[in-house]
Amino acid sequence: MTHPSTSPDKGAKPPGKLLLALGALDRASGMIERFIVAGSILAMAALMSANVVGTLVFGRGIAGTYEITEMLIILITFIGIGYAARNARHISMSAIYDQLSGRLRKALLILICLGTAALMFYFAYKSIDYVAVLKGRGRVSASLRIPMWTIYLALPIGFTLAGIQYLLTIARNLMSDDIYRSFTERETYSEVPTDADEQAPDHDASRGV
């Protein structure tokens, strides 16, 4: 079983104008993802801490703490989809992929990214319908009366950001000689056997080790 890893692009030839433009798009989406995910985590930690302090000191917590926490978890979960795709940290089933090399491996990666991007954009489209239904019904949270459609906007935004990342990965692989698991993360396989490795003599065996 091989162990895939990724590494930043080093020693590559200077990018063209298209790669620079795509890189700017990648950085912009990354800023949005980091701001929302990091901000939500910090807000959740601060809110939970304040709730504990309020309970211990004043004998009562902050109203709506758990409700807001649930909303922040929704934001982190769905915005985090794009963040994971951009950093090539998503779960992948690679039993067949690991057996390939060279152009076949890159072709399969592009096909996987294309299918996943289409799925992400389809989910984004369907989630927009869901948000519209929530808004039309006027659903609000139980205690704070926050409109639920504003929270579930995280679904189409997160799916769209993820779809964009998979499209960027496709573009990067089409324009680069190496294999990239995301726009910036180049794939490195240190344990993939090569023909030279299979044909090389076993020096340890020849010494009786």
ZALUM-833644 format. One record per residue (C-alpha): residue in one letter; x, y, z. Coordinates in Angstrom, 3 decimals, always signed. Layout:
BEGIN
ATOM   rest         c1         c2         c3
ATOM      a          X          Y          Z
...
END
This chain:
BEGIN
ATOM   rest         c1         c2         c3
ATOM      m     +0.000     +0.000     +0.000
ATOM      t     +1.487     +3.315     -0.967
ATOM      h     +1.268     +6.435     +1.135
ATOM      p     +0.408     +9.551     -0.851
ATOM      s     +1.636    +12.886     +0.331
ATOM      t     +1.741    +16.332     -1.056
ATOM      s     +4.342    +19.043     -1.187
ATOM      p     +4.333    +22.659     -2.261
ATOM      d     +5.454    +23.370     -5.792
ATOM      k     +9.220    +23.955     -5.669
ATOM      g    +11.624    +24.424     -8.506
ATOM      a     +8.858    +24.660    -11.090
ATOM      k     +9.205    +26.785    -14.182
ATOM      p     +7.765    +30.314    -13.971
ATOM      p     +3.954    +30.269    -14.231
ATOM      g     +2.172    +31.809    -17.158
ATOM      k     -0.467    +34.521    -16.973
ATOM      l     -3.297    +31.994    -16.774
ATOM      l     -1.674    +30.170    -13.872
ATOM      l     -1.116    +33.483    -12.129
ATOM      a     -4.793    +34.374    -12.556
ATOM      l     -5.885    +30.961    -11.289
ATOM      g     -3.473    +31.311     -8.403
ATOM      a     -5.083    +34.622     -7.475
ATOM      l     -8.492    +32.934     -7.512
ATOM      d     -7.123    +30.141     -5.334
ATOM      r     -5.718    +32.616     -2.817
ATOM      a     -8.940    +34.626     -2.739
ATOM      s    -11.075    +31.567     -2.044
ATOM      g     -8.519    +30.460     +0.539
ATOM      m     -8.821    +33.781     +2.373
ATOM      i    -12.605    +33.419     +2.485
ATOM      e    -12.375    +29.860     +3.794
ATOM      r     -9.772    +30.658     +6.441
ATOM      f    -11.668    +33.732     +7.632
ATOM      i    -14.945    +31.854     +8.045
ATOM      v    -13.503    +28.635     +9.500
ATOM      a    -11.007    +30.284    +11.850
ATOM      g    -13.495    +32.973    +12.872
ATOM      s    -16.165    +30.366    +13.616
ATOM      i    -13.787    +28.244    +15.689
ATOM      l    -12.589    +31.255    +17.702
ATOM      a    -16.147    +32.495    +18.210
ATOM      m    -17.282    +29.050    +19.347
ATOM      a    -14.366    +28.733    +21.793
ATOM      a    -14.971    +32.214    +23.209
ATOM      l    -18.703    +31.630    +23.537
ATOM      m    -18.326    +28.278    +25.278
ATOM      s    -15.706    +29.721    +27.648
ATOM      a    -17.918    +32.672    +28.485
ATOM      n    -20.825    +30.337    +29.075
ATOM      v    -18.808    +28.249    +31.527
ATOM      v    -17.572    +31.340    +33.362
ATOM      g    -21.099    +32.744    +33.514
ATOM      t    -22.410    +29.498    +34.943
ATOM      l    -19.704    +29.285    +37.608
ATOM      v    -19.689    +32.956    +38.613
ATOM      f    -23.262    +34.117    +38.111
ATOM      g    -25.064    +30.810    +38.292
ATOM      r    -26.420    +31.080    +34.762
ATOM      g    -24.989    +30.688    +31.293
ATOM      i    -25.390    +32.788    +28.193
ATOM      a    -28.760    +32.378    +26.501
ATOM      g    -28.610    +30.653    +23.136
ATOM      t    -25.046    +29.377    +23.558
ATOM      y    -25.710    +25.887    +22.290
ATOM      e    -27.906    +27.180    +19.506
ATOM      i    -25.149    +29.455    +18.227
ATOM      t    -22.616    +26.638    +18.613
ATOM      e    -24.701    +24.388    +16.386
ATOM      m    -24.879    +27.141    +13.774
ATOM      l    -21.116    +27.639    +13.877
ATOM      i    -20.597    +23.898    +13.428
ATOM      i    -22.688    +24.084    +10.258
ATOM      l    -20.464    +26.900     +8.965
ATOM      i    -17.247    +25.064     +9.825
ATOM      t    -18.456    +21.803     +8.285
ATOM      f    -19.546    +23.076     +4.896
ATOM      i    -17.023    +25.872     +4.397
ATOM      g    -14.396    +23.374     +5.497
ATOM      i    -15.152    +21.240     +2.438
ATOM      g    -13.492    +23.791     +0.184
ATOM      y    -10.621    +24.260     +2.647
ATOM      a     -9.914    +20.516     +2.709
ATOM      a    -10.014    +20.298     -1.089
ATOM      r     -7.669    +23.280     -1.474
ATOM      n     -5.109    +21.677     +0.851
ATOM      a     -5.589    +18.130     -0.532
ATOM      r     -6.649    +16.891     +2.902
ATOM      h     -9.930    +15.328     +1.871
ATOM      i    -10.632    +11.616     +2.213
ATOM      s     -9.900     +9.681     -0.974
ATOM      m    -10.389     +6.068     -2.025
ATOM      s     -7.218     +5.279     -3.949
ATOM      a     -7.025     +1.502     -4.318
ATOM      i     -7.078     +1.685     -8.139
ATOM      y     -5.368     +5.064     -8.328
ATOM      d     -2.341     +3.814     -6.391
ATOM      q     -1.699     +1.085     -8.942
ATOM      l     -1.294     +3.555    -11.799
ATOM      s     +1.574     +5.827    -12.732
ATOM      g     +2.433     +8.573    -15.178
ATOM      r     -0.220     +9.731    -17.604
ATOM      l     -2.753     +7.122    -16.524
ATOM      r     -2.569     +8.324    -12.939
ATOM      k     -2.907    +11.948    -13.963
ATOM      a     -5.806    +11.120    -16.301
ATOM      l     -7.644     +9.286    -13.529
ATOM      l     -7.023    +12.163    -11.119
ATOM      i     -8.429    +14.649    -13.626
ATOM      l    -11.470    +12.429    -14.184
ATOM      i    -12.044    +12.131    -10.431
ATOM      c    -11.740    +15.892     -9.970
ATOM      l    -14.111    +16.532    -12.867
ATOM      g    -16.740    +14.201    -11.441
ATOM      t    -16.335    +15.602     -7.944
ATOM      a    -16.567    +19.198     -9.183
ATOM      a    -19.784    +18.381    -11.027
ATOM      l    -21.158    +16.779     -7.867
ATOM      m    -20.192    +19.795     -5.743
ATOM      f    -21.903    +22.231     -8.111
ATOM      y    -24.984    +20.003     -8.226
ATOM      f    -25.123    +19.994     -4.418
ATOM      a    -24.713    +23.777     -4.463
ATOM      y    -27.645    +24.092     -6.863
ATOM      k    -29.880    +21.829     -4.762
ATOM      s    -28.884    +23.552     -1.537
ATOM      i    -29.905    +26.921     -3.006
ATOM      d    -33.393    +25.472     -3.435
ATOM      y    -33.295    +24.302     +0.190
ATOM      v    -32.253    +27.756     +1.421
ATOM      a    -35.051    +29.316     -0.632
ATOM      v    -37.566    +26.962     +0.980
ATOM      l    -36.332    +27.859     +4.463
ATOM      k    -36.608    +31.562     +3.664
ATOM      g    -40.068    +31.158     +2.186
ATOM      r    -41.329    +29.327     +5.243
ATOM      g    -39.822    +31.923     +7.575
ATOM      r    -38.084    +29.376     +9.781
ATOM      v    -36.119    +30.853    +12.676
ATOM      s    -34.040    +29.390    +15.496
ATOM      a    -35.825    +28.437    +18.700
ATOM      s    -34.414    +30.898    +21.236
ATOM      l    -32.592    +33.657    +19.355
ATOM      r    -35.073    +33.809    +16.446
ATOM      i    -32.267    +33.932    +13.879
ATOM      p    -33.514    +33.232    +10.325
ATOM      m    -32.297    +29.722     +9.525
ATOM      w    -31.778    +30.449     +5.853
ATOM      t    -28.903    +32.793     +6.716
ATOM      i    -27.082    +29.941     +8.457
ATOM      y    -27.721    +27.396     +5.733
ATOM      l    -26.218    +29.728     +3.150
ATOM      a    -23.038    +27.920     +4.203
ATOM      l    -24.170    +24.948     +2.098
ATOM      p    -24.179    +26.535     -1.375
ATOM      i    -21.144    +28.672     -0.509
ATOM      g    -19.146    +25.705     +0.742
ATOM      f    -20.092    +23.422     -2.143
ATOM      t    -19.297    +26.153     -4.657
ATOM      l    -15.870    +26.820     -3.135
ATOM      a    -15.132    +23.099     -3.193
ATOM      g    -16.204    +22.812     -6.832
ATOM      i    -13.946    +25.708     -7.756
ATOM      q    -11.025    +24.003     -6.038
ATOM      y    -11.518    +20.807     -8.028
ATOM      l    -11.680    +22.806    -11.251
ATOM      l     -8.456    +24.572    -10.272
ATOM      t     -6.859    +21.184     -9.661
ATOM      i     -7.883    +20.061    -13.138
ATOM      a     -6.424    +23.217    -14.696
ATOM      r     -3.181    +22.799    -12.782
ATOM      n     -2.744    +19.211    -13.935
ATOM      l     -3.509    +20.107    -17.550
ATOM      m     -0.895    +22.859    -17.529
ATOM      s     +1.809    +21.108    -15.513
ATOM      d     +4.026    +18.093    -16.074
ATOM      d     +3.751    +16.915    -12.463
ATOM      i     +0.666    +15.529    -10.762
ATOM      y     -1.144    +17.884     -8.399
ATOM      r     -3.726    +16.767     -5.841
ATOM      s     -4.792    +20.403     -5.459
ATOM      f     -3.823    +23.639     -7.163
ATOM      t     -0.762    +24.146     -4.963
ATOM      e     -0.055    +20.684     -3.540
ATOM      r     +2.110    +18.497     -5.744
ATOM      e     +1.802    +14.774     -5.265
ATOM      t     +4.847    +12.851     -4.075
ATOM      y     +4.925     +9.089     -3.711
ATOM      s     +8.037     +7.846     -1.990
ATOM      e     +7.026     +4.196     -2.011
ATOM      v     +5.821     +3.682     -5.572
ATOM      p     +7.913     +0.892     -7.140
ATOM      t     +9.512     +1.622    -10.497
ATOM      d    +10.795     -0.683    -13.187
ATOM      a    +14.353     +0.161    -12.170
ATOM      d    +13.623     -0.859     -8.577
ATOM      e    +12.186     -4.191     -9.677
ATOM      q    +15.186     -4.972    -11.884
ATOM      a    +17.841     -3.814     -9.414
ATOM      p    +19.676     -6.655     -7.617
ATOM      d    +19.048     -7.182     -3.934
ATOM      h    +22.426     -6.256     -2.448
ATOM      d    +21.428     -7.308     +1.035
ATOM      a    +20.433    -10.752     -0.221
ATOM      s    +23.732    -11.176     -2.084
ATOM      r    +25.588    -10.513     +1.163
ATOM      g    +23.503    -13.085     +2.954
ATOM      v    +21.648    -10.514     +5.055
END
